[in-house]
Amino acid sequence: MAFHSSYQSPLEISMKIIGDIGIQIPQVYLPKHGTDLKKWAVIACDQFTSEPEYWREVEKIVGNAPSTLNLTFPEVYLEKSDGGARIKDVQATMRKYMDEGILQPHDGLIYVERTVSGKTRKGIILCLDLERYDYNKGSSSLIRATEGTIVDRLPPRMKIREGAAMELPHILVLIDDPKHTVIQPLTAARSGLEKLYDFDLMLDSGHLAGYAVSTELEDQVVEALRALADPETFAAKYGIGKDQPVLLFAMGDGNHSLATAKAIWEKMKPEVGMDHPSRYALVEIENVHDDGLEFEPIHRVLFGLKKDLFAELQKTFGANFIYTEVANGEEMIQRVDSAEGEKQAIGLVGGGRKFGVIEIAHASSNLAVGTIQSFLDTFLKEGGAEKIDYVHGEDVVERLALQPGNAGFYLAGMSKSELFKTVILDGALPRKTFSMGEAREKRFYMEARKIS
């Protein structure tokens, strides 16, 4: 298959594969007309993992209706003993929904709009070629991870995807398109497109609408992506040598989900050959310059402290560690968000204290998130706490961290305009560096695709 030219073999054309930019025009499955879409669509499985009450409310809303809740495995349940049975139920329900016609095929790109908290993000549903993706450190592939991938987190996710008839994506992938050449023309043409779905999401998560993209506009999208991937244009944009490998697609959300798809594809490839549907993964691409897209920081919460956290911080960072107690969460946030200079600032909540600001000089990582994550990895490995969770929103970190035996770390966000250049020059960021929006703004499961 020709990856570095615009030539397409007859097989590629018949399958609508555009090999040079690593995409496939997908056939997706959508719920049949008359399905209650508010019950059908549920939020990404890796959200609200420390808030089981959210998922209990989802179960109450869904009841016995057809729903993606029955096609996915919310991670809040991962530690329960019935995981194997739940996976079998998910896989059986996928086949049932197909057999009963609850899911209906649709060919082509889908233009989507997600409105939440007064902002609207725009995206395109398409498939990425996993042959063009490498999540390993130092990768120079066309599709790259933006943060470190924890390989140990893949096996439980692989169990869910292996043997599954379908995939349902919550993966958001970014393009760096400052002139808005790829997605914006679809926004302008929206009134003339066939509307596929248009409804309010459950639990105050905003509104979702999807539109079928015409063949003519599909061709425009492909050509605009090709222009972004032009090596000379790419080199000029980032001020780098023309021999530097092009980065066209950078992971936004769902890093481990795409890595899982890649790991399974590598495992299957020798048995099934190169033309299997599992070679591709369904994703939504969004422009990092979309006004409706905001990067939010991801905070850390430790549960069940077993060691003196403060003493361990002092021991690890020594003379480079400064701690200042502050009156409340607002002051902590203000100090961390406005910090300047060479010292890195991190908010500390709980852990035997209430609110404070840690400053670390001569840090080991360029970003505060990398510095504290390195400490936390060691602290957990040495039995310092029962577990860690990664949460969105200062209110959540405060509420969870102030519970007895817990502690939380508040981190400032990074500028989204820095993402592509940082990944190109420095490689993947520390894991859980940023989030595309807060928890309720995450992608909801809506579309499915056959992978077996």
Secondary structure, DSSP 8 states (H G I E B T S, - for coil): --SSSS---HHHHHHTEEGGGTEE--EEEEE-TT--HHHH--B-TTSSTT-HHHHHHHHHHHTTS--GGGTS--GGGTTSTTHHHHHHHHHHHHHHHHHTT-EEEEES-EEEEEEETTEEEEEEEEEEEGGGEE-STT---SEE-SB---GGGHHHHHHHHTT-SEE----EEEE--TT--SSHHHHHTGGGSEEEEEEE-STT--EEEEEE--HHHHHHHHHHHHHHT-HHHHHHHHT--TTS----EEEEE-HHHHHHHHHHHHHHHHHH-TT-GGGEEEEEEEETT-TT--EEE-EEEEEEE-S-HHHHHHHHHGGGEEEEE-SSHHHHHHHHHT--SSSEEEEEEETTSSEEEEEESS-SSSSHHHHHHHHHHHHHHTTSEEEEEEE-SHHHHHHHHTSTT-EEEE-----GGGHHHHHHHH-SB-TT-EEES-GGGS-B---BEE--
